[in-house]
């Protein structure tokens, strides 16, 4: 039972708001040491764990690249591009991205988009640029609403699109669970086919919400431009 001291280390470290990576590392070392693993074995275990999940650390390369691209004007170029397209509104841009994201996820290309690599540097600036072109200026509530819908277009698209792909992890998890728990043989292709109506419904429902976003922004912009109801008296004081 002494090996559970590592759990206590994690709880105490998180309670003290110490760096999570440091807390987990120390907890792993403490647990391994109490379990009788020598220092070489501990180092080997950490190395094997890092090698088997090294794809998780790709953010260390992706984030600096995205930062450099933004620093040299990707967002500005996206806004300028949208400013040249007269018929593209915020809602239409996000609805189009939703459709593209869902179709690409349905064929297994789930990694080509995402909040960090696509929404933040490209999709949101395009949506904001369309709003700036239409309204001239936008306030903070409008900007936050556009951010939220930009993120939702990516999340909803990949969530309901990836289940159509037979080799995605969620499909394999369901088939394995049903087989081992209930003894039923469930083919991945059957789950993928039944996911198509759900994906279409998600596209129609959220696509409609994105298109209606333009009306909501119209009302918010009208409130921003509306003069204050309190006006100063025309005449002077008696």
C-alpha positions in Angstrom: 0.0 0.0 0.0 3.0 2.3 0.4 3.1 2.7 -3.4 0.0 4.8 -3.1 2.1 7.6 -1.6 2.6 8.7 -5.2 -1.1 9.5 -5.4 -0.8 11.7 -2.3 2.1 13.5 -3.9 -0.1 14.3 -6.9 -2.9 15.5 -4.7 -0.6 17.7 -2.6 1.2 19.1 -5.6 -2.0 20.0 -7.4 -3.4 21.6 -4.2 -0.3 23.7 -3.9 -0.6 24.7 -7.6 2.9 23.4 -8.5 3.7 22.7 -12.1 1.7 19.7 -13.2 4.5 18.1 -15.2 6.9 18.4 -12.3 4.3 17.0 -9.9 3.5 14.0 -12.1 7.2 13.3 -12.7 8.1 13.4 -9.0 5.1 11.2 -8.2 6.2 8.6 -10.7 9.7 8.6 -9.3 8.4 8.2 -5.8 6.1 5.4 -6.7 8.8 3.5 -8.6 11.3 3.9 -5.8 8.9 2.6 -3.2 8.0 -0.3 -5.5 11.7 -1.3 -5.6 12.7 -0.2 -9.1 16.3 0.9 -9.4 17.2 4.3 -10.9 18.1 2.7 -14.3 14.8 1.0 -14.4 13.0 4.3 -13.6 14.9 6.1 -16.3 14.1 3.3 -18.8 10.4 3.4 -17.9 10.3 7.2 -18.5 12.1 6.7 -21.8 9.8 4.0 -23.0 6.7 6.1 -22.0 8.0 9.1 -23.9 8.9 7.1 -27.0 5.5 5.4 -27.1 3.6 8.7 -26.8 5.9 11.1 -28.5 3.2 12.3 -30.8 1.7 14.1 -27.8 4.7 16.4 -27.7 4.2 17.6 -31.3 2.6 20.7 -29.8 6.1 21.9 -28.9 6.8 22.2 -32.6 3.4 23.3 -33.8 2.8 26.2 -31.4 6.1 28.1 -32.3 5.4 27.6 -36.0 1.9 29.0 -35.6 3.3 31.9 -33.6 5.8 32.8 -36.3 3.1 32.6 -39.0 0.8 34.9 -37.0 3.8 37.3 -36.3 4.4 37.7 -40.0 0.9 38.5 -40.9 -1.3 35.4 -41.5 -4.3 36.9 -39.6 -3.9 40.2 -41.5 -3.8 38.5 -44.8 -6.8 36.4 -44.0 -8.8 39.5 -43.1 -7.7 41.3 -46.3 -8.8 38.2 -48.4 -12.2 38.2 -46.8 -12.5 42.0 -47.3 -12.3 41.4 -51.1 -15.2 38.9 -51.1 -18.5 40.8 -51.1 -20.9 37.9 -50.4 -18.9 36.2 -47.7 -20.4 36.9 -44.2 -19.3 35.6 -40.8 -22.0 32.9 -40.7 -21.3 31.7 -44.3 -17.6 31.4 -43.7 -18.1 29.3 -40.5 -20.8 27.2 -42.1 -18.5 26.5 -45.1 -15.7 25.5 -42.7 -18.1 23.3 -40.7 -19.0 21.4 -43.9 -15.3 21.0 -44.9 -14.3 19.9 -41.5 -17.0 17.3 -41.3 -16.3 15.9 -44.7 -12.5 15.6 -44.1 -13.1 14.0 -40.7 -15.5 11.5 -42.3 -12.6 10.3 -44.5 -10.1 10.1 -41.6 -8.4 13.4 -42.0 -9.0 14.6 -38.4 -5.6 16.2 -37.9 -5.7 18.7 -40.7 -7.8 21.1 -38.6 -8.2 22.1 -35.0 -8.6 25.0 -32.6 -4.8 25.7 -32.4 -3.6 25.0 -35.9 -6.6 26.2 -37.9 -9.3 28.1 -36.0 -7.1 30.5 -34.0 -4.7 31.6 -36.9 -7.0 31.3 -39.9 -10.8 30.7 -39.4 -11.5 33.2 -36.7 -9.5 36.0 -38.4 -11.5 35.4 -41.6 -14.8 35.4 -39.7 -13.8 38.6 -37.8 -12.7 40.2 -41.0 -16.1 39.6 -42.6 -17.7 41.2 -39.6 -15.4 44.2 -39.7 -16.1 44.7 -43.4 -19.8 44.6 -42.9 -20.1 46.7 -39.7 -17.0 48.8 -39.7 -16.3 48.1 -36.1 -17.3 45.4 -33.6 -17.3 45.5 -29.8 -16.0 42.9 -27.4 -19.3 40.9 -27.0 -19.5 40.5 -30.8 -15.8 39.5 -30.9 -16.3 36.9 -28.2 -19.4 35.5 -29.9 -17.5 35.1 -33.2 -14.7 33.3 -31.3 -17.1 30.9 -29.7 -18.9 30.0 -33.0 -15.5 29.7 -34.8 -14.5 27.1 -32.2 -17.8 25.3 -32.4 -17.7 25.0 -36.1 -14.5 22.9 -35.8 -15.6 20.9 -32.7 -19.0 19.9 -34.1 -17.6 19.1 -37.5 -14.9 16.7 -36.3 -17.0 15.2 -33.5 -19.9 14.1 -35.8 -17.8 13.5 -38.9 -15.1 11.2 -37.5 -17.6 8.5 -36.6 -18.3 7.9 -40.3 -14.7 6.7 -40.7 -14.5 3.0 -39.9 -11.0 3.1 -38.5 -11.5 5.8 -35.9 -10.8 5.0 -32.3 -14.4 5.5 -31.1 -15.8 3.0 -33.6 -13.2 0.4 -32.6 -13.9 1.0 -28.9 -17.6 0.5 -29.4 -17.2 -2.7 -31.4 -14.7 -4.1 -28.9 -16.9 -3.2 -25.9 -20.0 -4.8 -27.4 -18.1 -7.9 -28.3 -16.4 -8.5 -25.0 -19.4 -7.4 -22.8 -22.4 -8.7 -24.6 -20.8 -11.3 -27.0 -22.3 -9.6 -30.0 -20.5 -9.3 -33.3 -20.8 -5.7 -34.5 -19.1 -4.7 -37.7 -17.4 -1.3 -37.8 -18.9 -0.6 -41.2 -22.4 -0.8 -39.8 -21.6 1.7 -37.1 -20.1 4.0 -39.7 -23.2 3.8 -41.9 -25.5 4.6 -39.0 -23.4 7.6 -38.1 -24.1 9.2 -41.5 -27.7 10.3 -40.6 -26.4 11.8 -37.3 -23.6 13.6 -39.1 -26.1 15.1 -41.6 -28.4 16.2 -38.8 -25.5 17.8 -37.0 -24.5 19.6 -40.2 -28.0 20.9 -40.8 -28.7 22.0 -37.2 -25.4 23.7 -36.5 -25.0 25.0 -40.0 -28.4 26.7 -39.5 -27.2 28.2 -36.2 -24.1 29.5 -38.0 -26.1 31.1 -40.8 -28.4 32.7 -38.2 -25.4 34.1 -36.5 -25.4 36.9 -39.1 -28.8 38.1 -37.9 -27.6 38.0 -34.3 -24.6 40.1 -35.2 -26.8 42.5 -37.1 -28.8 43.2 -33.9 -25.7 43.5 -31.8 -24.2 45.9 -34.3 -27.4 48.0 -34.3 -27.2 48.2 -30.5 -23.6 49.4 -30.7 -24.5 52.1 -33.2 -27.7 53.2 -31.5 -27.4 56.5 -29.7 -27.8 56.7 -26.0 -31.4 57.1 -24.8 -30.2 59.8 -22.3 -29.7 63.1 -24.0 -28.7 66.4 -22.7 -31.4 69.2 -22.5 -31.4 71.6 -25.4 -31.7 74.7 -23.3 -29.6 76.1 -20.5 -30.5 76.1 -16.9 -33.0 78.7 -15.6 
